[in-house]
Amino acid sequence: MLHRNMIRWVMSALAFQAAILVWSSASALSASDVVGTWTLVSSITEKDGTRTDQFGTGAKGMMTLDAAGHFMLTIIGPDLPKFVSNNRAAGTSEEAMAVVSRSIAMIGTYSVSAADKTLTFKVESATFPNWNGTDQKRLLASGNTDELKYVTPTASGGGVGTVTWKRTK
């Protein structure tokens, strides 16, 4: 048991170090560099040494960052179950759990710190209500005119998340 816990600790430490390494290689971005609409490329979580597609393979997502500092972000996993009742307010526990565990949406304002290489979402409202009213810092791993990648040190589903977006054209 002690050996297994030690392995988990080492794997978590390595994942955190990888996040810091990726973060340190990011180019200096400003708020104007990220303005636009972005589509999801991937959302990968590393937890206990295992990498998984956080919302399922083939998840779809879109993020809009406007020039006034407002954002909208939605990620929806593939093959979510249809509600047998045909009423989203009357889904079964299993249907609701599948939707909640494989999707997220949030709105609010954002800021970019070139010095800290961070993108901070000031969450007004989210489908993960624990984030409502909080500042969610993301470590910028890369960014250019076509790609935006950030690391979430504490992903909403646990572990360390790396989310990659592609600018829409």
TIRO-2110 file (N, C-alpha, C; in Angstrom, 1 decimal):
// TIRO-2110
0.8, -1.2, 0.0, N, 1, A
0.0, 0.0, 0.0, CA, 1, A
0.9, 1.3, 0.0, C, 1, A
1.9, 1.3, 0.9, N, 2, A
2.8, 2.4, 0.9, CA, 2, A
3.5, 2.6, -0.4, C, 2, A
3.9, 1.5, -1.1, N, 3, A
4.6, 1.6, -2.4, CA, 3, A
3.6, 2.2, -3.4, C, 3, A
2.4, 1.8, -3.4, N, 4, A
1.4, 2.3, -4.4, CA, 4, A
1.2, 3.8, -4.1, C, 4, A
1.1, 4.3, -2.9, N, 5, A
0.9, 5.7, -2.6, CA, 5, A
2.1, 6.5, -3.0, C, 5, A
3.3, 5.9, -2.8, N, 6, A
4.6, 6.6, -3.2, CA, 6, A
4.6, 6.8, -4.8, C, 6, A
4.2, 5.7, -5.5, N, 7, A
4.1, 5.8, -7.0, CA, 7, A
3.2, 6.9, -7.4, C, 7, A
2.0, 7.0, -6.7, N, 8, A
1.0, 8.0, -7.1, CA, 8, A
1.6, 9.4, -6.8, C, 8, A
2.3, 9.5, -5.7, N, 9, A
2.8, 10.8, -5.3, CA, 9, A
3.9, 11.2, -6.3, C, 9, A
4.8, 10.3, -6.7, N, 10, A
5.8, 10.6, -7.7, CA, 10, A
5.2, 11.0, -9.0, C, 10, A
4.1, 10.2, -9.5, N, 11, A
3.5, 10.5, -10.8, CA, 11, A
2.8, 11.9, -10.7, C, 11, A
2.2, 12.3, -9.6, N, 12, A
1.6, 13.6, -9.5, CA, 12, A
2.7, 14.7, -9.5, C, 12, A
3.8, 14.5, -8.9, N, 13, A
4.9, 15.4, -8.9, CA, 13, A
5.4, 15.6, -10.3, C, 13, A
5.6, 14.5, -11.0, N, 14, A
6.1, 14.6, -12.4, CA, 14, A
5.1, 15.3, -13.3, C, 14, A
3.8, 15.1, -13.1, N, 15, A
2.8, 15.8, -13.9, CA, 15, A
2.8, 17.3, -13.6, C, 15, A
3.0, 17.7, -12.3, N, 16, A
3.1, 19.1, -12.0, CA, 16, A
4.4, 19.7, -12.6, C, 16, A
5.5, 19.0, -12.6, N, 17, A
6.7, 19.5, -13.1, CA, 17, A
6.6, 19.7, -14.6, C, 17, A
5.9, 18.7, -15.3, N, 18, A
5.7, 18.8, -16.7, CA, 18, A
4.8, 20.1, -17.0, C, 18, A
3.8, 20.3, -16.2, N, 19, A
3.0, 21.5, -16.4, CA, 19, A
3.8, 22.8, -16.3, C, 19, A
4.7, 22.8, -15.3, N, 20, A
5.6, 24.0, -15.1, CA, 20, A
6.6, 24.1, -16.3, C, 20, A
7.1, 23.0, -16.8, N, 21, A
8.0, 23.1, -18.0, CA, 21, A
7.3, 23.6, -19.2, C, 21, A
6.1, 23.1, -19.4, N, 22, A
5.3, 23.5, -20.6, CA, 22, A
5.0, 25.0, -20.4, C, 22, A
4.6, 25.4, -19.2, N, 23, A
4.3, 26.8, -19.0, CA, 23, A
5.4, 27.7, -19.2, C, 23, A
6.6, 27.3, -18.8, N, 24, A
7.8, 28.2, -18.9, CA, 24, A
8.2, 28.4, -20.4, C, 24, A
7.7, 27.5, -21.3, N, 25, A
8.1, 27.7, -22.7, CA, 25, A
7.1, 28.5, -23.5, C, 25, A
6.0, 29.0, -22.8, N, 26, A
5.0, 29.8, -23.5, CA, 26, A
5.6, 31.2, -24.0, C, 26, A
5.2, 31.6, -25.1, N, 27, A
5.6, 32.9, -25.6, CA, 27, A
4.7, 34.0, -24.8, C, 27, A
5.2, 35.2, -24.8, N, 28, A
4.5, 36.2, -24.1, CA, 28, A
3.3, 36.7, -24.9, C, 28, A
2.1, 36.4, -24.3, N, 29, A
0.9, 36.8, -25.0, CA, 29, A
0.3, 38.0, -24.3, C, 29, A
-0.4, 38.8, -25.0, N, 30, A
-1.2, 39.9, -24.4, CA, 30, A
-2.7, 39.6, -24.6, C, 30, A
-3.5, 40.3, -24.0, N, 31, A
-5.0, 40.1, -24.1, CA, 31, A
-5.4, 40.2, -25.6, C, 31, A
-4.8, 41.1, -26.3, N, 32, A
-5.2, 41.3, -27.7, CA, 32, A
-4.8, 40.1, -28.6, C, 32, A
-3.8, 39.3, -28.2, N, 33, A
-3.4, 38.1, -28.9, CA, 33, A
-4.4, 37.0, -28.8, C, 33, A
-5.2, 37.0, -27.8, N, 34, A
-6.1, 35.9, -27.6, CA, 34, A
-7.6, 36.2, -28.0, C, 34, A
-7.8, 37.5, -28.3, N, 35, A
-9.2, 37.9, -28.7, CA, 35, A
-9.6, 37.1, -29.9, C, 35, A
-10.8, 36.5, -29.8, N, 36, A
-11.4, 35.8, -31.0, CA, 36, A
-12.2, 34.6, -30.5, C, 36, A
-12.5, 33.8, -31.5, N, 37, A
-13.3, 32.6, -31.2, CA, 37, A
-12.4, 31.4, -31.5, C, 37, A
-12.4, 30.4, -30.6, N, 38, A
-11.5, 29.3, -30.6, CA, 38, A
-12.4, 28.0, -30.5, C, 38, A
-11.9, 27.0, -31.2, N, 39, A
-12.6, 25.6, -31.2, CA, 39, A
-11.6, 24.7, -30.5, C, 39, A
-12.2, 23.7, -29.8, N, 40, A
-11.5, 22.8, -29.0, CA, 40, A
-10.7, 21.8, -29.9, C, 40, A
-9.4, 21.6, -29.6, N, 41, A
-8.6, 20.6, -30.2, CA, 41, A
-8.6, 19.4, -29.3, C, 41, A
-8.3, 19.6, -28.0, N, 42, A
-8.2, 18.5, -27.0, CA, 42, A
-8.3, 19.1, -25.6, C, 42, A
-8.7, 18.2, -24.7, N, 43, A
-8.7, 18.5, -23.3, CA, 43, A
-8.3, 17.2, -22.6, C, 43, A
-7.0, 17.2, -22.2, N, 44, A
-6.4, 16.0, -21.7, CA, 44, A
-6.1, 16.2, -20.2, C, 44, A
-6.5, 15.2, -19.4, N, 45, A
-6.2, 15.3, -17.9, CA, 45, A
-5.2, 14.2, -17.6, C, 45, A
-4.3, 14.6, -16.7, N, 46, A
-3.3, 13.6, -16.2, CA, 46, A
-3.6, 13.5, -14.7, C, 46, A
-4.0, 12.3, -14.3, N, 47, A
-4.4, 12.0, -12.9, CA, 47, A
-3.8, 10.7, -12.5, C, 47, A
-3.1, 10.6, -11.4, N, 48, A
-2.5, 9.3, -10.9, CA, 48, A
-1.7, 8.6, -12.0, C, 48, A
-1.0, 9.4, -12.8, N, 49, A
-0.2, 8.8, -13.9, CA, 49, A
-0.9, 8.4, -15.1, C, 49, A
-2.2, 8.6, -15.2, N, 50, A
-3.0, 8.2, -16.4, CA, 50, A
-3.5, 9.5, -17.1, C, 50, A
-3.3, 9.5, -18.4, N, 51, A
-3.8, 10.6, -19.3, CA, 51, A
-5.1, 10.1, -19.9, C, 51, A
-6.1, 11.0, -19.9, N, 52, A
-7.4, 10.7, -20.5, CA, 52, A
-8.0, 11.9, -21.1, C, 52, A
-8.9, 11.7, -22.1, N, 53, A
-9.7, 12.8, -22.7, CA, 53, A
-10.7, 13.2, -21.6, C, 53, A
-10.5, 14.4, -21.0, N, 54, A
-11.3, 14.8, -19.9, CA, 54, A
-12.9, 14.7, -20.2, C, 54, A
-13.3, 15.0, -21.4, N, 55, A
-14.7, 15.0, -21.7, CA, 55, A
-15.1, 13.9, -22.6, C, 55, A
-14.2, 13.0, -22.9, N, 56, A
-14.4, 11.9, -23.9, CA, 56, A
-13.8, 12.2, -25.2, C, 56, A
-13.4, 11.2, -25.9, N, 57, A
-12.7, 11.3, -27.2, CA, 57, A
-13.7, 11.9, -28.2, C, 57, A
-13.4, 12.9, -28.9, N, 58, A
-14.3, 13.6, -29.8, CA, 58, A
-15.1, 14.7, -29.2, C, 58, A
-14.8, 15.1, -28.0, N, 59, A
-15.5, 16.3, -27.5, CA, 59, A
-15.5, 17.5, -28.4, C, 59, A
-16.5, 18.3, -28.3, N, 60, A
-16.6, 19.5, -29.1, CA, 60, A
-16.6, 20.7, -28.1, C, 60, A
-16.0, 21.8, -28.5, N, 61, A
-16.0, 22.9, -27.6, CA, 61, A
-15.7, 24.2, -28.4, C, 61, A
-16.1, 25.3, -27.8, N, 62, A
-15.9, 26.6, -28.4, CA, 62, A
-15.7, 27.6, -27.2, C, 62, A
-14.8, 28.5, -27.4, N, 63, A
-14.4, 29.6, -26.5, CA, 63, A
-14.4, 30.9, -27.2, C, 63, A
-15.0, 31.9, -26.7, N, 64, A
-14.9, 33.2, -27.2, CA, 64, A
-14.4, 34.2, -26.2, C, 64, A
-13.3, 34.9, -26.6, N, 65, A
-12.7, 35.9, -25.7, CA, 65, A
-12.8, 37.2, -26.5, C, 65, A
-13.6, 38.2, -25.9, N, 66, A
-13.8, 39.4, -26.7, CA, 66, A
-12.9, 40.5, -26.3, C, 66, A
-12.8, 41.6, -27.0, N, 67, A
-11.9, 42.6, -26.8, CA, 67, A
-12.2, 43.4, -25.5, C, 67, A
-13.4, 43.3, -25.0, N, 68, A
-13.8, 44.0, -23.8, CA, 68, A
-13.4, 43.2, -22.5, C, 68, A
-12.9, 42.0, -22.7, N, 69, A
-12.5, 41.2, -21.6, CA, 69, A
-13.6, 40.2, -21.1, C, 69, A
-14.6, 39.9, -21.9, N, 70, A
-15.6, 38.9, -21.6, CA, 70, A
-15.3, 37.6, -22.3, C, 70, A
-15.7, 36.5, -21.6, N, 71, A
-15.5, 35.2, -22.2, CA, 71, A
-16.8, 34.3, -22.1, C, 71, A
-16.9, 33.3, -23.0, N, 72, A
-17.8, 32.2, -22.9, CA, 72, A
-17.0, 31.0, -23.3, C, 72, A
-17.2, 29.9, -22.6, N, 73, A
-16.5, 28.7, -22.8, CA, 73, A
-17.5, 27.5, -22.6, C, 73, A
-17.5, 26.6, -23.6, N, 74, A
-18.4, 25.4, -23.5, CA, 74, A
-17.6, 24.2, -24.1, C, 74, A
-17.6, 23.1, -23.4, N, 75, A
-17.1, 21.9, -23.9, CA, 75, A
-18.2, 20.8, -23.6, C, 75, A
-18.5, 20.1, -24.7, N, 76, A
-19.5, 19.0, -24.6, CA, 76, A
-19.0, 17.7, -25.1, C, 76, A
-19.0, 16.7, -24.3, N, 77, A
-18.5, 15.4, -24.7, CA, 77, A
-19.4, 14.7, -25.7, C, 77, A
-18.8, 13.7, -26.4, N, 78, A
-19.5, 13.0, -27.5, CA, 78, A
-20.6, 12.0, -26.9, C, 78, A
-21.5, 11.7, -27.7, N, 79, A
-22.5, 10.7, -27.4, CA, 79, A
-23.2, 10.8, -26.0, C, 79, A
-23.5, 12.0, -25.7, N, 80, A
-24.3, 12.2, -24.4, CA, 80, A
-25.6, 11.5, -24.6, C, 80, A
-26.2, 10.9, -23.5, N, 81, A
-27.4, 10.2, -23.7, CA, 81, A
-28.6, 11.1, -23.9, C, 81, A
-29.5, 10.7, -24.7, N, 82, A
-30.8, 11.5, -24.8, CA, 82, A
-31.6, 11.1, -23.6, C, 82, A
-32.3, 12.1, -23.1, N, 83, A
-33.2, 11.9, -22.0, CA, 83, A
-34.5, 11.2, -22.4, C, 83, A
-34.8, 10.1, -21.8, N, 84, A
-35.9, 9.3, -22.2, CA, 84, A
-37.2, 10.2, -22.1, C, 84, A
-37.3, 11.0, -21.1, N, 85, A
-38.5, 11.8, -20.8, CA, 85, A
-38.6, 12.9, -21.9, C, 85, A
-37.6, 13.2, -22.7, N, 86, A
-37.6, 14.3, -23.6, CA, 86, A
-37.7, 15.7, -23.0, C, 86, A
-37.3, 15.7, -21.7, N, 87, A
-37.4, 17.0, -20.9, CA, 87, A
-36.1, 17.1, -20.1, C, 87, A
-35.3, 18.1, -20.4, N, 88, A
-34.0, 18.2, -19.7, CA, 88, A
-34.1, 18.4, -18.2, C, 88, A
-35.2, 18.9, -17.7, N, 89, A
-35.4, 19.1, -16.3, CA, 89, A
-35.9, 17.8, -15.6, C, 89, A
-36.2, 16.7, -16.4, N, 90, A
-36.7, 15.5, -15.8, CA, 90, A
-35.9, 14.3, -16.2, C, 90, A
-34.6, 14.5, -16.4, N, 91, A
-33.7, 13.4, -16.7, CA, 91, A
-33.5, 12.5, -15.5, C, 91, A
-33.2, 11.2, -15.7, N, 92, A
-32.9, 10.3, -14.7, CA, 92, A
-31.5, 10.7, -14.0, C, 92, A
-31.2, 10.2, -12.9, N, 93, A
-29.9, 10.4, -12.2, CA, 93, A
-28.8, 10.0, -13.1, C, 93, A
-28.9, 8.9, -13.8, N, 94, A
-27.9, 8.4, -14.7, CA, 94, A
-27.7, 9.3, -15.9, C, 94, A
-28.8, 9.8, -16.5, N, 95, A
-28.7, 10.7, -17.6, CA, 95, A
-28.0, 12.0, -17.2, C, 95, A
-28.5, 12.6, -16.1, N, 96, A
-27.9, 13.8, -15.6, CA, 96, A
-26.4, 13.7, -15.2, C, 96, A
-26.0, 12.6, -14.6, N, 97, A
-24.6, 12.4, -14.3, CA, 97, A
-23.8, 12.3, -15.5, C, 97, A
-24.2, 11.6, -16.6, N, 98, A
-23.4, 11.5, -17.8, CA, 98, A
-23.2, 12.9, -18.4, C, 98, A
-24.2, 13.7, -18.4, N, 99, A
-24.1, 15.1, -19.0, CA, 99, A
-23.2, 15.9, -18.1, C, 99, A
-23.4, 15.9, -16.8, N, 100, A
-22.5, 16.7, -15.9, CA, 100, A
-21.1, 16.3, -16.0, C, 100, A
-20.8, 15.0, -16.0, N, 101, A
-19.4, 14.6, -16.0, CA, 101, A
-18.7, 14.7, -17.3, C, 101, A
-19.4, 15.0, -18.4, N, 102, A
-18.8, 15.1, -19.7, CA, 102, A
-19.1, 16.4, -20.4, C, 102, A
-19.3, 17.5, -19.6, N, 103, A
-19.5, 18.8, -20.2, CA, 103, A
-19.2, 19.9, -19.2, C, 103, A
-18.9, 21.0, -19.7, N, 104, A
-18.7, 22.2, -18.8, CA, 104, A
-19.0, 23.5, -19.6, C, 104, A
-19.6, 24.5, -19.0, N, 105, A
-19.8, 25.8, -19.6, CA, 105, A
-19.6, 26.8, -18.5, C, 105, A
-19.0, 27.9, -18.9, N, 106, A
-18.8, 29.0, -18.0, CA, 106, A
-18.8, 30.4, -18.7, C, 106, A
-19.1, 31.4, -18.0, N, 107, A
-19.1, 32.8, -18.5, CA, 107, A
-18.5, 33.7, -17.5, C, 107, A
-18.0, 34.9, -18.0, N, 108, A
-17.5, 35.9, -17.1, CA, 108, A
-16.5, 36.8, -17.8, C, 108, A
-15.5, 37.2, -17.1, N, 109, A
-14.5, 38.1, -17.7, CA, 109, A
-13.1, 37.4, -17.6, C, 109, A
-12.2, 37.9, -18.4, N, 110, A
-10.8, 37.3, -18.3, CA, 110, A
-9.8, 38.3, -18.4, C, 110, A
-8.6, 37.9, -18.1, N, 111, A
-7.4, 38.8, -18.2, CA, 111, A
-6.2, 37.9, -18.6, C, 111, A
-5.2, 38.5, -19.2, N, 112, A
-4.0, 37.9, -19.6, CA, 112, A
-2.8, 38.6, -18.9, C, 112, A
-1.9, 37.9, -18.3, N, 113, A
-0.7, 38.5, -17.8, CA, 113, A
0.5, 37.9, -18.5, C, 113, A
1.1, 38.8, -19.4, N, 114, A
2.3, 38.3, -20.1, CA, 114, A
3.4, 38.0, -19.2, C, 114, A
3.5, 38.8, -18.1, N, 115, A
4.6, 38.6, -17.2, CA, 115, A
4.5, 37.2, -16.4, C, 115, A
3.3, 36.9, -16.0, N, 116, A
3.1, 35.6, -15.3, CA, 116, A
2.8, 34.5, -16.3, C, 116, A
2.6, 34.8, -17.6, N, 117, A
2.2, 33.8, -18.5, CA, 117, A
0.9, 33.0, -18.1, C, 117, A
-0.1, 33.8, -17.7, N, 118, A
-1.4, 33.3, -17.3, CA, 118, A
-2.5, 33.9, -18.0, C, 118, A
-3.6, 33.1, -18.1, N, 119, A
-4.9, 33.5, -18.6, CA, 119, A
-5.8, 33.2, -17.4, C, 119, A
-6.4, 34.3, -16.9, N, 120, A
-7.3, 34.1, -15.7, CA, 120, A
-8.7, 34.4, -16.1, C, 120, A
-9.6, 33.4, -15.8, N, 121, A
-11.0, 33.5, -16.0, CA, 121, A
-11.6, 33.9, -14.7, C, 121, A
-12.3, 35.0, -14.6, N, 122, A
-13.1, 35.4, -13.5, CA, 122, A
-14.5, 34.9, -13.7, C, 122, A
-14.8, 33.8, -13.1, N, 123, A
-16.0, 33.1, -13.4, CA, 123, A
-17.2, 33.7, -12.8, C, 123, A
-18.2, 34.2, -13.6, N, 124, A
-19.4, 34.7, -13.1, CA, 124, A
-20.4, 33.5, -12.8, C, 124, A
-20.5, 32.6, -13.7, N, 125, A
-21.4, 31.5, -13.6, CA, 125, A
-20.8, 30.3, -14.4, C, 125, A
-21.0, 29.1, -13.8, N, 126, A
-20.5, 27.9, -14.5, CA, 126, A
-21.4, 26.7, -14.2, C, 126, A
-21.3, 25.7, -15.0, N, 127, A
-22.1, 24.5, -14.8, CA, 127, A
-21.4, 23.7, -13.7, C, 127, A
-20.2, 24.0, -13.3, N, 128, A
-19.5, 23.5, -12.1, CA, 128, A
-19.5, 24.7, -11.1, C, 128, A
-20.6, 24.7, -10.3, N, 129, A
-20.9, 25.9, -9.5, CA, 129, A
-19.8, 26.2, -8.5, C, 129, A
-18.9, 25.3, -8.2, N, 130, A
-17.8, 25.5, -7.2, CA, 130, A
-16.9, 26.7, -7.8, C, 130, A
-16.9, 26.9, -9.1, N, 131, A
-16.1, 27.9, -9.7, CA, 131, A
-16.8, 29.3, -9.7, C, 131, A
-18.1, 29.4, -9.4, N, 132, A
-18.8, 30.6, -9.5, CA, 132, A
-18.2, 31.6, -8.5, C, 132, A
-17.9, 32.8, -9.0, N, 133, A
-17.3, 33.9, -8.2, CA, 133, A
-15.8, 33.7, -7.9, C, 133, A
-15.1, 32.8, -8.6, N, 134, A
-13.7, 32.5, -8.4, CA, 134, A
-12.9, 33.0, -9.6, C, 134, A
-11.6, 33.2, -9.3, N, 135, A
-10.6, 33.4, -10.4, CA, 135, A
-10.0, 32.1, -10.7, C, 135, A
-10.0, 31.6, -11.9, N, 136, A
-9.5, 30.4, -12.4, CA, 136, A
-8.3, 30.7, -13.3, C, 136, A
-7.1, 30.5, -12.7, N, 137, A
-5.8, 30.8, -13.4, CA, 137, A
-5.4, 29.6, -14.3, C, 137, A
-5.0, 29.9, -15.5, N, 138, A
-4.5, 28.9, -16.4, CA, 138, A
-3.1, 29.3, -16.8, C, 138, A
-2.2, 28.3, -16.8, N, 139, A
-0.8, 28.6, -17.2, CA, 139, A
-0.7, 28.5, -18.7, C, 139, A
-0.3, 29.5, -19.3, N, 140, A
-0.2, 29.5, -20.8, CA, 140, A
1.0, 28.7, -21.2, C, 140, A
0.7, 27.6, -21.9, N, 141, A
1.7, 26.7, -22.4, CA, 141, A
2.2, 27.1, -23.8, C, 141, A
1.3, 27.6, -24.6, N, 142, A
1.7, 28.1, -25.9, CA, 142, A
0.6, 29.0, -26.4, C, 142, A
1.0, 29.8, -27.4, N, 143, A
0.0, 30.6, -28.0, CA, 143, A
0.6, 31.3, -29.2, C, 143, A
-0.1, 31.3, -30.2, N, 144, A
0.2, 32.1, -31.4, CA, 144, A
-1.1, 32.4, -32.1, C, 144, A
-1.0, 32.8, -33.4, N, 145, A
-2.2, 33.3, -34.0, CA, 145, A
-3.2, 32.2, -34.2, C, 145, A
-2.8, 30.9, -34.3, N, 146, A
-3.7, 29.8, -34.6, CA, 146, A
-3.9, 28.9, -33.4, C, 146, A
-3.1, 28.8, -32.4, N, 147, A
-3.2, 27.9, -31.3, CA, 147, A
-3.1, 28.6, -30.0, C, 147, A
-3.9, 28.1, -29.0, N, 148, A
-3.9, 28.6, -27.6, CA, 148, A
-3.9, 27.3, -26.8, C, 148, A
-2.9, 27.1, -25.9, N, 149, A
-2.8, 26.0, -25.1, CA, 149, A
-2.6, 26.4, -23.7, C, 149, A
-3.4, 25.9, -22.7, N, 150, A
-3.1, 26.3, -21.3, CA, 150, A
-3.2, 25.0, -20.4, C, 150, A
-2.6, 25.1, -19.3, N, 151, A
-2.6, 24.1, -18.3, CA, 151, A
-3.4, 24.5, -17.1, C, 151, A
-4.3, 23.6, -16.7, N, 152, A
-5.2, 23.9, -15.5, CA, 152, A
-4.6, 23.0, -14.4, C, 152, A
-3.9, 23.6, -13.4, N, 153, A
-3.2, 22.8, -12.3, CA, 153, A
-4.2, 22.0, -11.5, C, 153, A
-5.4, 22.4, -11.4, N, 154, A
-6.4, 21.7, -10.6, CA, 154, A
-7.7, 21.6, -11.5, C, 154, A
-7.8, 20.6, -12.4, N, 155, A
-8.9, 20.5, -13.3, CA, 155, A
-10.2, 20.2, -12.5, C, 155, A
-11.3, 20.6, -13.0, N, 156, A
-12.6, 20.4, -12.3, CA, 156, A
-12.9, 18.9, -12.0, C, 156, A
-12.4, 18.0, -12.8, N, 157, A
-12.6, 16.6, -12.6, CA, 157, A
-11.4, 15.9, -11.9, C, 157, A
-10.5, 16.7, -11.3, N, 158, A
-9.3, 16.2, -10.7, CA, 158, A
-8.1, 16.1, -11.6, C, 158, A
-6.9, 16.1, -11.0, N, 159, A
-5.7, 16.0, -11.8, CA, 159, A
-5.3, 17.4, -12.5, C, 159, A
-4.4, 17.3, -13.4, N, 160, A
-3.9, 18.4, -14.1, CA, 160, A
-4.4, 18.3, -15.6, C, 160, A
-5.0, 19.4, -16.0, N, 161, A
-5.6, 19.4, -17.4, CA, 161, A
-4.8, 20.3, -18.3, C, 161, A
-4.7, 19.8, -19.6, N, 162, A
-4.1, 20.6, -20.6, CA, 162, A
-5.1, 20.7, -21.7, C, 162, A
-5.5, 22.0, -22.0, N, 163, A
-6.5, 22.2, -23.0, CA, 163, A
-5.9, 23.0, -24.2, C, 163, A
-6.2, 22.5, -25.4, N, 164, A
-5.7, 23.1, -26.6, CA, 164, A
-6.8, 23.6, -27.4, C, 164, A
-6.7, 24.8, -27.9, N, 165, A
-7.7, 25.4, -28.8, CA, 165, A
-7.1, 25.9, -30.1, C, 165, A
-7.9, 25.9, -31.2, N, 166, A
-7.5, 26.4, -32.5, CA, 166, A
-8.4, 27.5, -32.8, C, 166, A
-7.8, 28.6, -33.3, N, 167, A
-8.6, 29.8, -33.7, CA, 167, A
-9.5, 29.5, -34.9, C, 167, A
-10.7, 29.9, -34.8, N, 168, A
-11.6, 29.7, -35.9, CA, 168, A
-11.3, 30.7, -37.0, C, 168, A
-11.6, 30.4, -38.2, N, 169, A
-11.3, 31.3, -39.3, CA, 169, A
-12.5, 31.5, -40.2, C, 169, A
END
